[in-house]
């Protein structure tokens, strides 16, 4: 059997195709599909929008937290300023009251108190019901009859006729049916005030008064000092402790208790004592309410925390 001879092309000649061989094509690198420019822009805008929303939410949360933190302090400062202005206006108005008018106002108040002696007092809560009562110790139709100073708890509050909600949100109310606060034997004035209002301190710290502490009433041009001799907690319908005691010159401060519950009444009673000599002493340093200091520090810490969170959020985005 003859073998067929195979001819091979020379090294320099073209190579013959062999059956079964696949034609080779040059390798071309295909780049990964690129995201359209518009899609990239939309993605960037989406991230920017999300970052802005987060920043706005954080800013609103910061403002809300700061408002809630500072509201009681700022509101109390504003209300204290308003009450101080009312007291100053009352003092200035007294300068226009003649000696005869002044004496008549005091005499009318004492005559009213004398009529209360001899029977159980008929106390009236809320708006004054007696026109005569409303006119007594009222020099400028504002309803203000004087003011009370309690050094122990650092408050000075105007005293108004009646115990309406309006009165008790702006100062201390005199309980109609109790003695007018002009002093004298056989008198018992009752002054009521709110406790725990977010907008004003008023009688919030009245529970800090103890036997032996004093408070001062300024009625017209009279100064009456009372020393605490009894502190009691009673039910709202228990009235025995605010009755007139023959021969005694008494004044009782009333507020709600327990704090925030207000189901009972805190009675702080004082009896009349000689006025202390007023000394003009210049304080060595200005006294700042610790609550104000704490609020400012807390606000500063909250502001720093807000800035840190905001910076981190922007870096992340």
C-alpha positions as a Markdown table, in Angstrom:
| # | Residue | x | y | z |
|---|---|---|---|---|
| 1 | Unk | 0.0 | 0.0 | 0.0 |
| 2 | Unk | 1.5 | 3.2 | -1.1 |
| 3 | Unk | 1.7 | 6.1 | 1.4 |
| 4 | Unk | 0.7 | 9.4 | 0.3 |
| 5 | Unk | 3.4 | 11.9 | 0.8 |
| 6 | Unk | 2.5 | 15.1 | 2.5 |
| 7 | Unk | 3.9 | 18.3 | 1.3 |
| 8 | Unk | 4.5 | 21.0 | 3.9 |
| 9 | Unk | 4.9 | 24.5 | 2.9 |
| 10 | Unk | 8.1 | 26.1 | 3.7 |
| 11 | Unk | 8.4 | 28.1 | 6.9 |
| 12 | Unk | 8.1 | 31.3 | 4.9 |
| 13 | Unk | 5.1 | 30.2 | 2.9 |
| 14 | Unk | 1.5 | 30.4 | 3.7 |
| 15 | Unk | 0.0 | 27.8 | 5.9 |
| 16 | Unk | -2.6 | 25.6 | 4.4 |
| 17 | Unk | -5.8 | 25.4 | 6.2 |
| 18 | Unk | -6.4 | 22.1 | 7.8 |
| 19 | Unk | -9.8 | 20.6 | 8.0 |
| 20 | Unk | -11.4 | 21.2 | 11.5 |
| 21 | Unk | -9.4 | 24.3 | 12.2 |
| 22 | Unk | -11.4 | 27.4 | 13.2 |
| 23 | Unk | -10.5 | 30.7 | 11.8 |
| 24 | Unk | -8.9 | 33.0 | 14.4 |
| 25 | Unk | -10.0 | 36.6 | 14.7 |
| 26 | Unk | -8.1 | 39.3 | 16.5 |
| 27 | Unk | -9.0 | 39.8 | 20.3 |
| 28 | Unk | -10.8 | 43.1 | 20.9 |
| 29 | Unk | -11.3 | 44.2 | 24.5 |
| 30 | Unk | -14.9 | 45.3 | 25.0 |
| 31 | Unk | -15.3 | 48.0 | 27.7 |
| 32 | Unk | -17.9 | 47.6 | 30.4 |
| 33 | Unk | -21.1 | 49.4 | 29.6 |
| 34 | Unk | -21.0 | 52.9 | 30.9 |
| 35 | Unk | -23.9 | 54.4 | 32.9 |
| 36 | Unk | -25.6 | 57.2 | 31.0 |
| 37 | Unk | -24.6 | 60.7 | 32.1 |
| 38 | Unk | -28.2 | 61.6 | 32.9 |
| 39 | Unk | -28.4 | 58.5 | 35.2 |
| 40 | Unk | -25.3 | 59.6 | 37.1 |
| 41 | Unk | -26.6 | 63.1 | 37.5 |
| 42 | Unk | -29.9 | 61.8 | 38.8 |
| 43 | Unk | -28.1 | 59.6 | 41.3 |
| 44 | Unk | -26.0 | 62.5 | 42.5 |
| 45 | Unk | -29.1 | 64.7 | 42.8 |
| 46 | Unk | -30.8 | 62.0 | 44.8 |
| 47 | Unk | -28.0 | 61.7 | 47.3 |
| 48 | Unk | -27.8 | 65.5 | 47.6 |
| 49 | Unk | -31.6 | 65.7 | 48.2 |
| 50 | Unk | -31.4 | 63.0 | 50.9 |
| 51 | Unk | -28.6 | 64.8 | 52.6 |
| 52 | Unk | -30.6 | 68.0 | 52.6 |
| 53 | Unk | -33.6 | 66.3 | 54.0 |
| 54 | Unk | -31.5 | 64.8 | 56.8 |
| 55 | Unk | -30.0 | 68.2 | 57.6 |
| 56 | Unk | -33.4 | 69.8 | 57.7 |
| 57 | Unk | -34.8 | 67.1 | 60.0 |
| 58 | Unk | -31.8 | 67.4 | 62.3 |
| 59 | Unk | -32.2 | 71.2 | 62.3 |
| 60 | Unk | -35.9 | 71.0 | 63.1 |
| 61 | Unk | -35.2 | 68.4 | 65.9 |
| 62 | Unk | -32.5 | 70.7 | 67.3 |
| 63 | Unk | -34.8 | 73.7 | 67.3 |
| 64 | Unk | -37.7 | 71.8 | 68.8 |
| 65 | Unk | -35.4 | 70.4 | 71.6 |
| 66 | Unk | -34.0 | 73.8 | 72.3 |
| 67 | Unk | -37.4 | 75.3 | 72.5 |
| 68 | Unk | -38.7 | 72.7 | 74.9 |
| 69 | Unk | -35.6 | 73.1 | 77.0 |
| 70 | Unk | -35.6 | 76.8 | 77.3 |
| 71 | Unk | -39.4 | 77.5 | 77.2 |
| 72 | Unk | -39.9 | 77.2 | 81.0 |
| 73 | Unk | -36.9 | 79.5 | 81.8 |
| 74 | Unk | -37.6 | 82.1 | 79.2 |
| 75 | Unk | -41.3 | 82.1 | 79.9 |
| 76 | Unk | -40.7 | 82.5 | 83.6 |
| 77 | Unk | -38.3 | 85.4 | 82.9 |
| 78 | Unk | -40.9 | 87.1 | 80.7 |
| 79 | Unk | -43.7 | 86.6 | 83.3 |
| 80 | Unk | -41.5 | 87.8 | 86.1 |
| 81 | Unk | -40.7 | 90.9 | 84.2 |
| 82 | Unk | -44.4 | 91.5 | 83.6 |
| 83 | Unk | -45.2 | 91.1 | 87.3 |
| 84 | Unk | -42.3 | 93.4 | 88.2 |
| 85 | Unk | -43.7 | 96.0 | 85.8 |
| 86 | Unk | -47.2 | 95.7 | 87.5 |
| 87 | Unk | -45.7 | 96.1 | 90.9 |
| 88 | Unk | -43.7 | 99.2 | 89.8 |
| 89 | Unk | -46.9 | 100.7 | 88.3 |
| 90 | Unk | -48.7 | 100.0 | 91.5 |
| 91 | Unk | -46.1 | 101.8 | 93.5 |
| 92 | Unk | -46.1 | 104.8 | 91.2 |
| 93 | Unk | -49.9 | 105.0 | 91.3 |
| 94 | Unk | -49.8 | 105.2 | 95.1 |
| 95 | Unk | -47.8 | 108.5 | 94.8 |
| 96 | Unk | -50.9 | 110.0 | 93.3 |
| 97 | Unk | -53.2 | 108.9 | 96.1 |
| 98 | Unk | -53.8 | 111.7 | 98.6 |
| 99 | Unk | -53.5 | 111.1 | 102.3 |
| 100 | Unk | -57.3 | 111.5 | 102.7 |
| 101 | Unk | -58.0 | 108.9 | 100.0 |
| 102 | Unk | -55.4 | 106.6 | 101.4 |
| 103 | Unk | -56.9 | 106.7 | 104.9 |
| 104 | Unk | -60.4 | 106.2 | 103.5 |
| 105 | Unk | -59.3 | 103.0 | 101.6 |
| 106 | Unk | -57.7 | 101.6 | 104.7 |
| 107 | Unk | -60.7 | 102.4 | 106.9 |
| 108 | Unk | -63.1 | 100.8 | 104.4 |
| 109 | Unk | -61.0 | 97.6 | 104.3 |
| 110 | Unk | -61.0 | 97.4 | 108.1 |
| 111 | Unk | -64.7 | 97.9 | 108.3 |
| 112 | Unk | -65.2 | 95.1 | 105.8 |
| 113 | Unk | -63.0 | 92.8 | 107.9 |
| 114 | Unk | -65.1 | 93.6 | 111.0 |
| 115 | Unk | -68.2 | 92.5 | 109.3 |
| 116 | Unk | -66.7 | 89.1 | 108.7 |
| 117 | Unk | -66.2 | 88.5 | 112.4 |
| 118 | Unk | -68.8 | 86.6 | 114.3 |
| 119 | Unk | -69.8 | 83.8 | 111.8 |
| 120 | Unk | -68.3 | 81.2 | 109.5 |
| 121 | Unk | -66.8 | 82.9 | 106.5 |
| 122 | Unk | -68.5 | 82.5 | 103.1 |
| 123 | Unk | -65.6 | 82.0 | 100.8 |
| 124 | Unk | -66.0 | 82.6 | 97.1 |
| 125 | Unk | -63.6 | 81.1 | 94.6 |
| 126 | Unk | -63.1 | 82.4 | 91.0 |
| 127 | Unk | -64.2 | 85.9 | 89.9 |
| 128 | Unk | -65.3 | 88.3 | 92.6 |
| 129 | Unk | -69.0 | 88.3 | 93.1 |
| 130 | Unk | -69.4 | 91.4 | 95.4 |
| 131 | Unk | -69.0 | 94.8 | 93.8 |
| 132 | Unk | -68.1 | 96.4 | 97.2 |
| 133 | Unk | -65.3 | 93.8 | 97.7 |
| 134 | Unk | -63.9 | 94.5 | 94.2 |
| 135 | Unk | -63.7 | 98.2 | 95.0 |
| 136 | Unk | -61.8 | 97.9 | 98.2 |
| 137 | Unk | -58.1 | 98.6 | 98.2 |
| 138 | Unk | -58.4 | 99.1 | 94.4 |
| 139 | Unk | -56.6 | 102.3 | 93.5 |
| 140 | Unk | -56.4 | 102.1 | 89.7 |
| 141 | Unk | -59.2 | 99.6 | 88.7 |
| 142 | Unk | -56.5 | 96.9 | 87.9 |
| 143 | Unk | -57.7 | 94.7 | 90.8 |
| 144 | Unk | -54.3 | 94.8 | 92.4 |
| 145 | Unk | -54.4 | 95.4 | 96.1 |
| 146 | Unk | -50.6 | 95.0 | 96.9 |
| 147 | Unk | -47.8 | 92.5 | 96.6 |
| 148 | Unk | -46.1 | 89.7 | 98.5 |
| 149 | Unk | -42.4 | 89.1 | 99.0 |
| 150 | Unk | -41.1 | 85.7 | 100.1 |
| 151 | Unk | -37.3 | 85.9 | 100.4 |
| 152 | Unk | -36.9 | 82.2 | 101.2 |
| 153 | Unk | -38.0 | 81.2 | 97.7 |
| 154 | Unk | -37.0 | 84.4 | 96.0 |
| 155 | Unk | -40.4 | 85.6 | 94.6 |
| 156 | Unk | -42.2 | 88.9 | 94.6 |
| 157 | Unk | -45.8 | 88.6 | 93.3 |
| 158 | Unk | -48.7 | 91.0 | 92.8 |
| 159 | Unk | -51.9 | 90.3 | 94.8 |
| 160 | Unk | -55.3 | 90.7 | 93.0 |
| 161 | Unk | -58.9 | 90.5 | 94.0 |
| 162 | Unk | -60.4 | 87.0 | 93.6 |
| 163 | Unk | -59.0 | 83.7 | 92.5 |
| 164 | Unk | -60.0 | 83.5 | 88.8 |
| 165 | Unk | -57.8 | 81.6 | 86.3 |
| 166 | Unk | -56.6 | 85.0 | 84.9 |
| 167 | Unk | -55.5 | 86.2 | 88.3 |
| 168 | Unk | -53.8 | 83.0 | 89.2 |
| 169 | Unk | -51.8 | 82.9 | 86.0 |
| 170 | Unk | -50.5 | 86.4 | 86.6 |
| 171 | Unk | -50.0 | 86.5 | 90.3 |
| 172 | Unk | -51.5 | 85.7 | 93.7 |
| 173 | Unk | -55.3 | 85.8 | 94.3 |
| 174 | Unk | -57.0 | 87.0 | 97.5 |
| 175 | Unk | -59.8 | 84.6 | 98.5 |
| 176 | Unk | -63.0 | 86.5 | 98.7 |
| 177 | Unk | -64.7 | 86.0 | 102.0 |
| 178 | Unk | -61.5 | 86.0 | 104.0 |
| 179 | Unk | -60.1 | 89.1 | 105.7 |
| 180 | Unk | -58.5 | 91.8 | 103.5 |
| 181 | Unk | -54.8 | 91.8 | 104.1 |
| 182 | Unk | -54.5 | 95.0 | 106.1 |
| 183 | Unk | -53.7 | 93.4 | 109.4 |
| 184 | Unk | -55.4 | 93.8 | 112.8 |
| 185 | Unk | -56.6 | 91.5 | 115.6 |
| 186 | Unk | -59.3 | 89.0 | 114.6 |
| 187 | Unk | -58.3 | 88.9 | 110.9 |
| 188 | Unk | -57.2 | 86.1 | 108.7 |
| 189 | Unk | -56.3 | 86.8 | 105.1 |
| 190 | Unk | -56.0 | 83.9 | 102.7 |
| 191 | Unk | -53.8 | 84.2 | 99.5 |
| 192 | Unk | -53.8 | 81.5 | 96.9 |
| 193 | Unk | -51.3 | 80.8 | 94.1 |
| 194 | Unk | -50.7 | 78.2 | 91.4 |
| 195 | Unk | -47.9 | 75.7 | 91.6 |
| 196 | Unk | -46.1 | 74.0 | 88.7 |
| 197 | Unk | -47.1 | 76.3 | 85.9 |
| 198 | Unk | -44.5 | 76.0 | 83.0 |
| 199 | Unk | -44.8 | 79.7 | 82.4 |
| 200 | Unk | -44.2 | 81.1 | 85.9 |
| 201 | Unk | -42.9 | 79.9 | 89.3 |
| 202 | Unk | -45.5 | 81.6 | 91.5 |
| 203 | Unk | -46.0 | 79.3 | 94.5 |
| 204 | Unk | -44.1 | 76.4 | 93.0 |
| 205 | Unk | -41.6 | 76.4 | 95.8 |
| 206 | Unk | -44.0 | 77.2 | 98.6 |
| 207 | Unk | -43.4 | 73.8 | 100.2 |
| 208 | Unk | -39.8 | 74.9 | 101.0 |
| 209 | Unk | -41.2 | 77.3 | 103.7 |
| 210 | Unk | -40.7 | 76.1 | 107.3 |
| 211 | Unk | -41.8 | 77.2 | 110.7 |
| 212 | Unk | -39.8 | 80.4 | 111.5 |
| 213 | Unk | -39.6 | 81.6 | 107.9 |
| 214 | Unk | -41.2 | 85.0 | 107.1 |
| 215 | Unk | -43.0 | 86.6 | 104.3 |
| 216 | Unk | -44.0 | 90.3 | 103.8 |
| 217 | Unk | -47.1 | 91.9 | 102.4 |
| 218 | Unk | -47.0 | 95.4 | 101.0 |
| 219 | Unk | -50.6 | 96.8 | 101.0 |
| 220 | Unk | -50.9 | 100.4 | 100.0 |
| 221 | Unk | -48.1 | 102.0 | 102.0 |
| 222 | Unk | -48.3 | 99.5 | 104.8 |
| 223 | Unk | -45.7 | 96.7 | 105.3 |
| 224 | Unk | -46.9 | 93.6 | 107.2 |
| 225 | Unk | -44.5 | 90.9 | 108.2 |
| 226 | Unk | -45.7 | 87.4 | 109.0 |
| 227 | Unk | -43.8 | 84.5 | 110.6 |
| 228 | Unk | -44.7 | 80.9 | 109.6 |
| 229 | Unk | -46.1 | 79.0 | 112.6 |
| 230 | Unk | -47.9 | 76.2 | 110.9 |
| 231 | Unk | -47.6 | 74.1 | 107.7 |
| 232 | Unk | -50.4 | 71.7 | 106.9 |
| 233 | Unk | -51.8 | 69.6 | 104.1 |
| 234 | Unk | -55.6 | 69.3 | 103.9 |
| 235 | Unk | -58.3 | 68.2 | 101.5 |
| 236 | Unk | -59.9 | 71.0 | 99.4 |
| 237 | Unk | -63.1 | 71.0 | 101.5 |
| 238 | Unk | -61.4 | 71.4 | 104.9 |
| 239 | Unk | -61.7 | 75.0 | 105.9 |
| 240 | Unk | -61.1 | 75.0 | 109.6 |
| 241 | Unk | -57.5 | 76.1 | 109.3 |
| 242 | Unk | -58.4 | 79.3 | 107.4 |
| 243 | Unk | -61.0 | 80.6 | 109.8 |
| 244 | Unk | -60.6 | 83.8 | 111.8 |
| 245 | Unk | -59.1 | 83.2 | 115.2 |
| 246 | Unk | -60.2 | 85.8 | 117.8 |
| 247 | Unk | -57.3 | 88.1 | 118.9 |
| 248 | Unk | -55.0 | 86.8 | 116.2 |
| 249 | Unk | -53.6 | 88.6 | 113.1 |
| 250 | Unk | -53.0 | 85.7 | 110.6 |
| 251 | Unk | -52.3 | 85.2 | 106.9 |
| 252 | Unk | -52.3 | 81.8 | 105.1 |
| 253 | Unk | -50.7 | 81.1 | 101.8 |
| 254 | Unk | -52.5 | 78.3 | 99.8 |
| 255 | Unk | -51.4 | 76.2 | 96.9 |
| 256 | Unk | -52.1 | 72.7 | 95.4 |
| 257 | Unk | -50.2 | 69.6 | 96.4 |
| 258 | Unk | -48.8 | 67.0 | 95.7 |
| 259 | Unk | -46.8 | 68.6 | 92.9 |
| 260 | Unk | -48.4 | 67.7 | 89.5 |
| 261 | Unk | -51.3 | 65.8 | 91.2 |
| 262 | Unk | -53.0 | 68.7 | 92.9 |
| 263 | Unk | -55.6 | 66.6 | 94.9 |
| 264 | Unk | -54.9 | 68.4 | 98.2 |
| 265 | Unk | -54.0 | 71.8 | 99.5 |
| 266 | Unk | -50.8 | 73.0 | 101.2 |
| 267 | Unk | -51.5 | 75.7 | 103.8 |
| 268 | Unk | -48.6 | 77.8 | 105.1 |
| 269 | Unk | -49.9 | 80.0 | 107.9 |
| 270 | Unk | -48.1 | 83.0 | 109.5 |
| 271 | Unk | -48.8 | 85.3 | 112.4 |
| 272 | Unk | -48.0 | 89.0 | 112.4 |
| 273 | Unk | -44.6 | 90.0 | 113.8 |
| 274 | Unk | -42.8 | 93.4 | 113.9 |
| 275 | Unk | -41.2 | 94.4 | 110.6 |
| 276 | Unk | -37.5 | 93.8 | 110.3 |
| 277 | Unk | -35.3 | 96.9 | 109.7 |
| 278 | Unk | -34.6 | 97.4 | 106.1 |
| 279 | Unk | -30.9 | 97.5 | 105.3 |
| 280 | Unk | -29.5 | 98.9 | 102.1 |
| 281 | Unk | -26.8 | 96.2 | 101.4 |
| 282 | Unk | -25.0 | 96.0 | 98.1 |
| 283 | Unk | -24.4 | 92.4 | 97.1 |
| 284 | Unk | -20.8 | 91.3 | 96.5 |
| 285 | Unk | -21.9 | 89.4 | 93.4 |
| 286 | Unk | -24.9 | 89.2 | 91.1 |
| 287 | Unk | -27.1 | 86.2 | 92.0 |
| 288 | Unk | -28.0 | 84.0 | 89.0 |
| 289 | Unk | -30.8 | 81.5 | 89.1 |
| 290 | Unk | -29.3 | 78.0 | 88.9 |
| 291 | Unk | -32.1 | 77.0 | 86.6 |
| 292 | Unk | -31.0 | 79.6 | 84.1 |
| 293 | Unk | -27.3 | 78.5 | 84.3 |
| 294 | Unk | -28.4 | 74.8 | 83.8 |
| 295 | Unk | -30.6 | 75.7 | 80.8 |
| 296 | Unk | -27.8 | 77.7 | 79.1 |
| 297 | Unk | -25.3 | 74.9 | 79.6 |
| 298 | Unk | -27.7 | 72.3 | 78.4 |
| 299 | Unk | -28.5 | 74.4 | 75.3 |
| 300 | Unk | -24.8 | 74.8 | 74.6 |
| 301 | Unk | -24.2 | 71.0 | 74.8 |
| 302 | Unk | -27.2 | 70.4 | 72.6 |
| 303 | Unk | -25.8 | 72.8 | 70.0 |
| 304 | Unk | -22.4 | 71.1 | 70.0 |
| 305 | Unk | -24.0 | 67.7 | 69.6 |
| 306 | Unk | -26.1 | 69.0 | 66.7 |
| 307 | Unk | -23.1 | 70.4 | 64.9 |
| 308 | Unk | -21.1 | 67.1 | 65.3 |
| 309 | Unk | -24.0 | 65.0 | 63.9 |
| 310 | Unk | -24.5 | 67.4 | 61.0 |
| 311 | Unk | -20.8 | 67.3 | 60.1 |
| 312 | Unk | -20.7 | 63.5 | 60.2 |
| 313 | Unk | -23.8 | 63.2 | 58.1 |
| 314 | Unk | -22.4 | 65.5 | 55.4 |
| 315 | Unk | -19.1 | 63.6 | 55.3 |
| 316 | Unk | -20.9 | 60.3 | 55.0 |
| 317 | Unk | -22.9 | 61.6 | 52.1 |
